[in-house]
């Protein structure tokens, strides 16, 4: 069995003239393209979900930091170093 070589022009001519070949190729490409679109949509949805969670974590950290800054702090002073008669 010897391999046959076919030129691109011959392949193109047969694809255009033989009935159903272009339609079959288009259907396969459409299925492949639709699958890629669904995969891309799923990846985008998961990425957006990750970004949303990261933003929520950042907002939560900001709220905790603000609460820490607003929390009252007890200050004690040593009275021993004041001179007599000072308030």
Phi and psi restraints in degrees (value plus and minus 20) as a CYANA .aco file:
   2 UNK   PHI    -123.9   -83.9
   2 UNK   PSI     118.2   158.2
   3 UNK   PHI     -89.1   -49.1
   3 UNK   PSI     119.7   159.7
   4 UNK   PHI    -119.1   -79.1
   4 UNK   PSI     122.1   162.1
   5 UNK   PHI    -126.8   -86.8
   5 UNK   PSI     115.6   155.6
   6 UNK   PHI    -147.2  -107.2
   6 UNK   PSI     117.8   157.8
   7 UNK   PHI    -100.5   -60.5
   7 UNK   PSI     141.1   181.1
   8 UNK   PHI     -82.4   -42.4
   8 UNK   PSI     -57.2   -17.2
   9 UNK   PHI     -82.1   -42.1
   9 UNK   PSI     -60.3   -20.3
  10 UNK   PHI     -86.0   -46.0
  10 UNK   PSI     -61.8   -21.8
  11 UNK   PHI     -83.5   -43.5
  11 UNK   PSI     -62.4   -22.4
  12 UNK   PHI     -85.2   -45.2
  12 UNK   PSI     -61.2   -21.2
  13 UNK   PHI     -82.9   -42.9
  13 UNK   PSI     -63.7   -23.7
  14 UNK   PHI     -89.3   -49.3
  14 UNK   PSI     -54.6   -14.6
  15 UNK   PHI     -86.7   -46.7
  15 UNK   PSI     -55.1   -15.1
  16 UNK   PHI    -100.5   -60.5
  16 UNK   PSI     -55.3   -15.3
  17 UNK   PHI    -108.9   -68.9
  17 UNK   PSI     -53.9   -13.9
  18 UNK   PHI     -93.9   -53.9
  18 UNK   PSI     110.8   150.8
  19 UNK   PHI     -91.1   -51.1
  19 UNK   PSI     118.8   158.8
  20 UNK   PHI      70.8   110.8
  20 UNK   PSI     -34.1     5.9
  21 UNK   PHI     -90.5   -50.5
  21 UNK   PSI     -66.9   -26.9
  22 UNK   PHI     -85.6   -45.6
  22 UNK   PSI     -61.1   -21.1
  23 UNK   PHI     -81.6   -41.6
  23 UNK   PSI     -62.7   -22.7
  24 UNK   PHI     -84.0   -44.0
  24 UNK   PSI     -63.9   -23.9
  25 UNK   PHI     -83.8   -43.8
  25 UNK   PSI     -59.8   -19.8
  26 UNK   PHI     -85.5   -45.5
  26 UNK   PSI     -61.9   -21.9
  27 UNK   PHI     -83.1   -43.1
  27 UNK   PSI     -62.5   -22.5
  28 UNK   PHI     -84.0   -44.0
  28 UNK   PSI     -62.1   -22.1
  29 UNK   PHI     -84.9   -44.9
  29 UNK   PSI     -60.6   -20.6
  30 UNK   PHI     -83.4   -43.4
  30 UNK   PSI     -63.0   -23.0
  31 UNK   PHI     -82.3   -42.3
  31 UNK   PSI     -63.7   -23.7
  32 UNK   PHI     -82.8   -42.8
  32 UNK   PSI     -64.2   -24.2
  33 UNK   PHI     -85.6   -45.6
  33 UNK   PSI     -61.4   -21.4
  34 UNK   PHI     -83.8   -43.8
  34 UNK   PSI     -60.9   -20.9
  35 UNK   PHI     -81.9   -41.9
  35 UNK   PSI     -61.0   -21.0
  36 UNK   PHI     -85.8   -45.8
  36 UNK   PSI     -57.7   -17.7
  37 UNK   PHI     -84.2   -44.2
  37 UNK   PSI     -62.2   -22.2
  38 UNK   PHI     -85.3   -45.3
  38 UNK   PSI     -61.5   -21.5
  39 UNK   PHI     -83.1   -43.1
  39 UNK   PSI     -64.0   -24.0
  40 UNK   PHI     -83.4   -43.4
  40 UNK   PSI     -59.7   -19.7
  41 UNK   PHI     -84.6   -44.6
  41 UNK   PSI     -59.8   -19.8
  42 UNK   PHI     -86.8   -46.8
  42 UNK   PSI     -62.6   -22.6
  43 UNK   PHI     -84.2   -44.2
  43 UNK   PSI     -60.0   -20.0
  44 UNK   PHI     -84.8   -44.8
  44 UNK   PSI     -61.6   -21.6
  45 UNK   PHI     -83.6   -43.6
  45 UNK   PSI     -62.2   -22.2
  46 UNK   PHI     -88.6   -48.6
  46 UNK   PSI     -57.2   -17.2
  47 UNK   PHI     -85.9   -45.9
  47 UNK   PSI     -62.5   -22.5
  48 UNK   PHI     -84.0   -44.0
  48 UNK   PSI     -55.9   -15.9
  49 UNK   PHI     -84.6   -44.6
  49 UNK   PSI     -62.5   -22.5
  50 UNK   PHI     -82.6   -42.6
  50 UNK   PSI     -63.0   -23.0
  51 UNK   PHI     -84.5   -44.5
  51 UNK   PSI     -59.2   -19.2
  52 UNK   PHI     -84.1   -44.1
  52 UNK   PSI     -63.3   -23.3
  53 UNK   PHI     -85.8   -45.8
  53 UNK   PSI     -58.0   -18.0
  54 UNK   PHI     -83.8   -43.8
  54 UNK   PSI     -61.3   -21.3
  55 UNK   PHI     -85.4   -45.4
  55 UNK   PSI     -60.0   -20.0
  56 UNK   PHI     -85.3   -45.3
  56 UNK   PSI     -59.9   -19.9
  57 UNK   PHI     -83.2   -43.2
  57 UNK   PSI     -59.4   -19.4
  58 UNK   PHI     -84.9   -44.9
  58 UNK   PSI     -62.4   -22.4
  59 UNK   PHI     -84.8   -44.8
  59 UNK   PSI     -60.1   -20.1
  60 UNK   PHI     -84.1   -44.1
  60 UNK   PSI     -60.2   -20.2
  61 UNK   PHI     -84.8   -44.8
  61 UNK   PSI     -58.0   -18.0
  62 UNK   PHI     -85.3   -45.3
  62 UNK   PSI     -60.2   -20.2
  63 UNK   PHI     -84.9   -44.9
  63 UNK   PSI     -63.0   -23.0
  64 UNK   PHI     -83.7   -43.7
  64 UNK   PSI     -60.4   -20.4
  65 UNK   PHI     -83.9   -43.9
  65 UNK   PSI     -62.1   -22.1
  66 UNK   PHI     -84.7   -44.7
  66 UNK   PSI     -58.8   -18.8
  67 UNK   PHI     -84.6   -44.6
  67 UNK   PSI     -58.5   -18.5
  68 UNK   PHI     -84.4   -44.4
  68 UNK   PSI     -57.0   -17.0
  69 UNK   PHI     -93.0   -53.0
  69 UNK   PSI     -46.5    -6.5
  70 UNK   PHI    -109.9   -69.9
  70 UNK   PSI     -29.7    10.3
  71 UNK   PHI     -89.3   -49.3
  71 UNK   PSI     112.3   152.3
  72 UNK   PHI     -86.3   -46.3
  72 UNK   PSI     125.8   165.8
  73 UNK   PHI    -135.6   -95.6
  73 UNK   PSI     111.3   151.3
  74 UNK   PHI    -101.7   -61.7
  74 UNK   PSI     109.2   149.2
  75 UNK   PHI    -136.7   -96.7
  75 UNK   PSI     108.0   148.0
  76 UNK   PHI    -135.3   -95.3
  76 UNK   PSI     119.7   159.7
  77 UNK   PHI    -138.3   -98.3
  77 UNK   PSI     121.1   161.1
  78 UNK   PHI    -101.1   -61.1
  78 UNK   PSI     107.3   147.3
  79 UNK   PHI    -105.8   -65.8
  79 UNK   PSI     -35.9     4.1
  80 UNK   PHI     -86.1   -46.1
  80 UNK   PSI     -44.7    -4.7
  81 UNK   PHI    -108.7   -68.7
  81 UNK   PSI     -23.9    16.1
  82 UNK   PHI     -99.7   -59.7
  82 UNK   PSI     121.3   161.3
  83 UNK   PHI     -95.6   -55.6
  83 UNK   PSI     133.6   173.6
  84 UNK   PHI     -83.9   -43.9
  84 UNK   PSI     119.4   159.4
  85 UNK   PHI      73.7   113.7
  85 UNK   PSI     -28.8    11.2
  86 UNK   PHI    -106.6   -66.6
  86 UNK   PSI     123.0   163.0
